[in-house]
């Protein structure tokens, strides 16, 4: 899965466009949260076009896309929308934690 595909998905929901650098930064913040919560060491995204295989594609869509949307909506001060996306992220993250075990 490429980060560019996840960014496109997030952009559909948020109707916003951010720079590539901003989106990579937000996505890596999501990876950081995943690593902290799951006690994992998934690598950060380095760009938007390289195939990222450390996390299965379905989980990337379920976790990274809502986190990107959260970051975008936080930036434009749409707090209720941002919180909705953050809730989606944590629901997916908790399910991910349950599925990967310890």
C-alpha positions as CSV (number, residue, x, y, z in Angstrom):
1,X,0.0,0.0,0.0
2,X,1.2,3.5,-0.9
3,X,0.7,6.4,1.4
4,X,-0.5,8.4,-1.6
5,X,-3.5,6.1,-1.8
6,X,-4.4,6.6,1.8
7,X,-3.9,10.4,1.4
8,X,-6.3,10.4,-1.5
9,X,-8.9,8.4,0.6
10,X,-8.6,10.9,3.4
11,X,-8.9,13.9,1.1
12,X,-12.2,12.5,-0.1
13,X,-13.6,12.6,3.4
14,X,-12.1,16.0,4.5
15,X,-12.5,17.9,1.2
16,X,-9.1,19.4,2.0
17,X,-5.6,19.2,0.4
18,X,-2.4,19.5,2.4
19,X,1.2,19.4,1.2
20,X,2.9,16.0,0.9
21,X,5.3,17.0,3.7
22,X,2.4,17.8,6.0
23,X,0.6,14.5,5.2
24,X,3.7,12.4,5.7
25,X,4.2,14.1,9.1
26,X,0.7,13.4,10.2
27,X,0.9,9.8,9.0
28,X,4.1,9.3,10.9
29,X,2.4,10.7,14.0
30,X,-0.2,7.9,13.5
31,X,2.6,5.3,13.2
32,X,4.1,6.7,16.4
33,X,0.7,6.3,18.2
34,X,0.3,2.8,16.9
35,X,3.8,1.9,18.1
36,X,3.3,3.4,21.5
37,X,-0.1,1.7,22.0
38,X,0.9,-1.7,20.6
39,X,4.5,-1.8,21.8
40,X,5.6,-2.3,18.2
41,X,8.4,-0.8,16.1
42,X,6.7,-0.2,12.8
43,X,8.9,2.1,10.6
44,X,7.8,5.5,9.5
45,X,6.7,6.4,6.0
46,X,9.6,7.9,4.0
47,X,7.5,9.2,1.1
48,X,4.1,8.7,-0.5
49,X,5.0,6.5,-3.4
50,X,7.0,3.7,-1.9
51,X,5.1,0.5,-1.1
52,X,4.7,0.3,2.7
53,X,4.4,-3.4,3.8
54,X,5.1,-3.2,7.5
55,X,1.4,-3.0,8.3
56,X,-1.2,-4.8,6.1
57,X,-3.1,-2.6,3.7
58,X,-6.5,-3.1,5.3
59,X,-5.1,-1.9,8.7
60,X,-3.4,1.1,7.1
61,X,-6.7,2.2,5.6
62,X,-8.5,1.6,8.9
63,X,-6.0,3.5,11.0
64,X,-4.0,5.9,8.9
65,X,-6.8,7.4,6.9
66,X,-8.9,8.5,9.9
67,X,-5.7,9.9,11.6
68,X,-4.9,11.9,8.5
69,X,-8.4,13.2,8.5
70,X,-8.1,14.0,12.1
71,X,-4.9,16.0,11.6
72,X,-6.4,17.9,8.7
73,X,-9.6,18.8,10.6
74,X,-7.6,19.8,13.7
75,X,-5.6,22.2,11.5
76,X,-8.7,24.0,10.3
77,X,-10.3,24.1,13.8
78,X,-13.2,21.7,12.9
79,X,-13.0,20.1,16.3
80,X,-16.2,18.1,16.2
81,X,-15.2,16.6,12.9
82,X,-11.6,16.0,14.1
83,X,-12.9,14.2,17.2
84,X,-15.1,12.0,15.0
85,X,-12.0,10.9,13.0
86,X,-9.9,10.5,16.1
87,X,-12.6,8.2,17.5
88,X,-12.5,6.1,14.3
89,X,-8.7,5.9,14.6
90,X,-8.9,4.6,18.2
91,X,-11.6,2.1,17.4
92,X,-9.5,0.7,14.6
93,X,-6.4,0.8,16.8
94,X,-8.1,-1.1,19.6
95,X,-9.3,-3.7,17.2
96,X,-5.8,-3.9,15.7
97,X,-4.3,-4.4,19.2
98,X,-6.7,-7.2,19.9
99,X,-5.9,-8.9,16.7
100,X,-2.1,-8.7,16.8
101,X,-1.8,-9.9,20.4
102,X,1.3,-9.3,22.4
